[in-house]
């Protein structure tokens, strides 16, 4: 990005609508007052304005006073950073309104033929700061392509076993300070439908900044590892090897996938993130868009149509074991024993092995298996992820209801058991 480029973004540090924290903002519902919102500390009270590197450099050169610490200083060619005051004076003009407006999520449903009460959800957001060729329009374009492909399948007689839900969220960017934040459009929908979603969602498949800079990457809860790899292999070579999913994994414990090419790009949230750059530099032949759409679609079809869900919880046990070993190395001098933790992970591994054997046995007799047997096994696979959540969430961090997939270390040991482990 050139020195004059500006990256814009939100300073809101909440998890949902600031006037209705923890409950959906619909109709004439109860809302916090402006003063109550200010007192919660999620909405900044000091006006702020993003500026370019060039403007920042000019401002820094006019500031005198005490020199800041070395670890706060800039790069090799930067001026010396000082804390002021002055002598320069800056003028900031701000115009804005504090109002409640309506946001609109777009939801499309393809009802399942055999298990209509089980949902596979594919989602992307559409609100954008500037032109948004990468964020979010690379993902929005892919969601539309998926919808077109599913329509073509329907025209030749295909019907999914389970219900497929396509969601296009609004107001994602409003809550995007902490990458784990629950973004407004998706968070409000989850809050409004939490009980129904907790009972019915099979998996949540998210796309946001689909084509960035770098090789293909997928972030998922571990039981989806195998199906992602199998779907990617069907495409052959791909040319290379953060978002609305937070509400689903943190609020209701849904198996979740988010994928893209790369993990960052230099013109993020700026006016340079446009179609011209994408066509010339980002993905000139749009092959990477097509590759992600194909993997996304294949994973969705497997989850929607496989009689027995393709989940493998042994991957979960392996990840927990590795994370525990890494954690043990960091706390080795503190005299903390992780024996109860390892025992719990071993119990999970044995349970995962048993359900994998149950899946193998059921598939061997699938033609003779009853509907009830298949349903019960699939429900065990779906609800396992839910078992990692706590309705009340973490103390003072109630947004985090998933006790494994959290963003900081918390370890609570009680006799013969363990209640919490960090994995990032």
N, C-alpha and C positions, 0 to 999 in steps of 0.2 A: 504494500500500500504506500502511496506517495506521502511525503511529510505533511501534506495538507489534508490527508484522509482522516475521517472521524469515525470511530466505532461507537455506536449508540447502544443503549440497553436500559433495563429497568433497575431501579434502586429499591423496589419493594422486596422485603425479605420475609414474606409470609408464605402460607401454604395453600391458601384459597382466597375467596373474597374477603378482604379485611373487615367488612362490616358484619360478616356471618361466619366467624371462625368455628369450624367443626360441624356446621349444618348448612344445608343448601339455601342459597339466596333466590327464592322464588316468590312471586306474587307479593302479598302483603305480610311476609314473614317478619319475625322479630329481627331487628338489626341493632348493632352498636351505634352509639352516637359518635359524632366526629371527635369529641374529646376522648371518648373511650378508645377509639381507634388510635389516636395519637399516643395515648398512655401505654398502649401495648408495645410500642417501640418497633413495629414492623414497617411502618411507613415513615420515611425520612422527613424530619421537620426542617432541615436546612436545605434551601434550594441548591441544586447542583446542575451542572451543564457539562456534557462531554466536549472535549476540545481535541484538536489535532496535535501531533508531536511538534509541528513547527510553532504553533501558538504556545504550547507548553514550554518549549525551549526559550522563546522570547520572554515569557513571564518570569521564568526561573532566573534569567540573567538580570532582571531588574530588582531582585530580592536581596537584601543585605541581612545583617544580623549574624547570629551564631551558626557555625557550620554544623550540619547534621552528621551523625555517625557514619563511619565508612560503609557499613552494610546498607545504608540508605542512599549512597551516592550513585550517580548514573554511570554510563559507559565511558569508554576511553575518550571520546570527543565531547562529552557533555560538560556543561559549566558546573561549577561547584554549587552543590545544593545547600541552601541556608534556610533558616526558619523565619526570617523576618524580624520585626515588621518592616514593611515598605522597603525603599521609599516609594515604589510605584503604587498606584491605586487602580484597581480593576473595577469596572462597572458591569454588573450582571443584570440583564433585563429578563424577567420571567412573566409569561402570560399563560394562565391555565385555569381550569375549572374543576371543582370537586363535586362531581355529580355521579349518580347511579344511572348506568345505561344498560341496555339489554344486549347480551351476547347470544350468539346462535350457533349451536353445534348442529352439524348435518349428519343424520344417521340413516343408513340404508340396511335393509335386512333381507337375506335370502333364507327362508325358513327351511330347516332341516326336515327330511322326510321321516326318519326313524327316531331321532332324538332331538326334537325341536326345542326342548328345554335345556340343551347344552350349547353354549356359545363359543365360537372361535372369533376373536375380535381383531380386525386389522385397522390401524389408525395412523393418522398424520394430522398436523395442525396447519392452518392456512393463513393466520394473521402474520404480518411481516413488518419489519422496521423500515426497509427501503424497497429495493426491487426484489430482493430475496430469491435470486436464481438458485442458490444452494439451500438456504434456510428461509422458508420451508419448501420452495416450489419444486425442487428436485424430488422431494418425497411426495408432494401433492400430485405431480404428474404421474408418478408411479402408482399411487392409489387409484387414479382415474384409469390407468391402463389395466390394473388388476380388475377393476369393476367391468371394463369392456370385455376382458377375457372370460370372466365368470358369466357374463350375459351370453357370450357365444356358446359356452358350454351348455347353458340352459336351453338355448335354441335347438340343440341337437339331442335334447332329452335328459341331460344330466341333472340330478338333484342331489344336493349334499346330504350326507347322513345326519350331520349336526348343523345347527343354524350358524350361518356366517353373518357377522355384523361389521359393516364398514362405517367408520367414524371419521369425520373431518372436524377437528376441534377449533374452537375460537379462543382468543385471549391466552394463548400459551406464553407469549413473550412477556406479558404483564407480570408473571410471577417468576421469571427466569433470572434469579441472582445466584442462588445455590443450585447447582445442577441436580440435586436430589429433591428440590422443591416440588410440591404438587401443583402443577400448572393449572390456571384458573378454569378453563373450559372443561378439561378432563376431570379435574378434582371436584368441580361442582356436580358433574354427572355421576361420579362415583358416590359422592355424599348423598345425592338424591335417591340413588338406587342401590345402596351398599348391600342390603340384605339379599336382594334378588341376584345381584352379581356374584356375591360370595357363594351362593348356592348353585349357580349355573355356568360360570365362565370356565372353560377348559384352558384357554391360553390367550395371552394378549401379545400381538405382533405389531411392533411400532417401527415407523420410518420417520425420520426428521430430515437432517442434513445428509442426504443420501450419497452425494458425490462430492467429497472434499479432496484433500491431498493425501495420497498414500494408498497402501494395499487394502484389500477387503478385510473387514473386521466384523465380528458379531459379538454382542454382549448379551448373555442369556442366563437364566437360572439353569443349573447344571443338568437337570433331567432332559433338557432339550438339545444337549450337545450332539448326540448321535444323529438326530433327524436333520440338524443343520449341516453336518458333514456329509450325510448321504445326499441331501438336496444339492449341495454345492458340487459334489462329484458328478452329478448327472449333467452338469453344464460343461464339463471339461475345464480347460484353462480359462481363467477370468481376466487375465491381464494384470494381475496384482493380488496381492493377498490383503448423550444426556437428554430427558424429554418427558413426554406425557405418560410414559409407562410407569413413572414413579407412583402415581395414585393407585395403580392396580397392584403393584408388588408390595407397596408399603401399607395400603389401606386394607386390602382383602386377601393378599397372599396368592397372587395368580402367577403361574408359570409364564415367564415374560421373555421376549426377544426384542432387541433393537440392533439394527445392522446398517452398515454404510461402507463406502470406500473412503479410507482415511479417517483421521480424528482431529480435524482442525484445518483451517485454510486462512490465508493472510488477509482477505478482505471481508472477514466475518462482520455482520451487522453494519456494513458501510454502504455508501452509494455505489461502490464499485462491484458489488455482488449482483451483477446483471446478466442478461442473456448473452450479450456480446462476449463477455469474459468466459462464460460457460462454453459457448460454441467454439471460441478460439483456443482456450487454454484448459478449461476444466474437464470437458469430455467432448472433444471435437466431433466424434462419430456417434456419440450417445450410446456407446457399447456398454459402459458401466451402468448407466441407467437401466438398460435392458437386462443386464446380468442380475442386478439386485431385484428387479421385478420378477425375474424367473425364479430366483431362490425363494423370495417372499411367497410367491404363488404356490410353489411346490410344497413348502412347509405348511401353508394354510390348507392345501388340499389333503395332505396326509393327516393333519389334525382333525379336519372336518369329515374325512371319509374312512379312515382306518377303523375297522370294527373294534380292535383293541388299541387304545392310545399308545403311541410310540414314545413313552417316557421311560427313562433309565435312571433310577435313583442311586445306582452304584456310583455314578459320576458325582453325585452330591456328597456321598460318604468320602470319596477320594479327595474332593476339594476341601472338605472340613478337616480331614486328616493332615493334609499339606499345610493348611492355614494354622492348625494347632501346633505343628512342628515348628513353623516359622515363628509363631508367637512365643513358644517355649524358649527359643534361642534368644529372644529379646528380653525375657524376664528371668533368665537363668540365675541371675545374681540376687534375686529378690526372695528366694526361699518359698516360692509358690508352687504347689504341686498340681499338675494337670492330669493326674491319674484318673480322677472322676470324669474329666472331659474325654479322655481317650476311651474310657469304658462306655460312655454314652455314644461316641462315634462308632464304636464296635457294634453296639446294639443296632444303630441305624444301618450299618453295613450288612448285618445279618438279616434285618428286615427287608432291605433292598434286594438282597440275594434271593430271599424267599419269594418276594413278589415277582421277581424276574423269572424264577422257576414256575410260578403260578401262571404267568403269561405264556411261557413256553408250553406248558401242559394244556392250557385252554386253546391255544392256536392249533395244537395237534389234533384236537377234537372239535374244531370250530364249527363244523357242519352239524354236530350233535349237541353243541352247547346251547343251553337255554338262554333266552333273552335276559332273564334275571341274573344268570352267572356273569354274562358279559357286562351288564350294567353295574353290578356290584364291584367287579374288578376295576372298571374304569373310574367308578366313584372313589375307590381307594387311591388310585393314581392322582386324581384331581385334588382330593382333599389333603393329601400329604403336605403340599406346600402351605395350605391354610394352617396346618398344625404348628408352623413356625411363627405365627402371628399372635399378638396379644391385643385384645380389644382396647385396653386402656393405653397402649403404647408405652414408650420409655418415660421414666420420671423426668419431668420438665422438657421432654422432647416428644410430645404426644403424636407428632406427625409420623414418627417412626414406630410402626406397629409390627413390622417384620423383625424378629429377634436375631436373624442371621445376616440379612442383607442390609446392614447399617453402615454409617460412614465414620465410625470412630470405635475405639476399643472400650468395651464394657465387659467385664467378666465377673459373674456372680456365682460363687461356689457355696453350696450347702452340702451337708453330709450326704454322701452316696449319690450325689446328683450334680448337674450343672444346668443353669437356666439360660445362659447367654454366651454367645461367641461372636466376635467380629470377623467378617469377611469383606474385602473390598475388591 
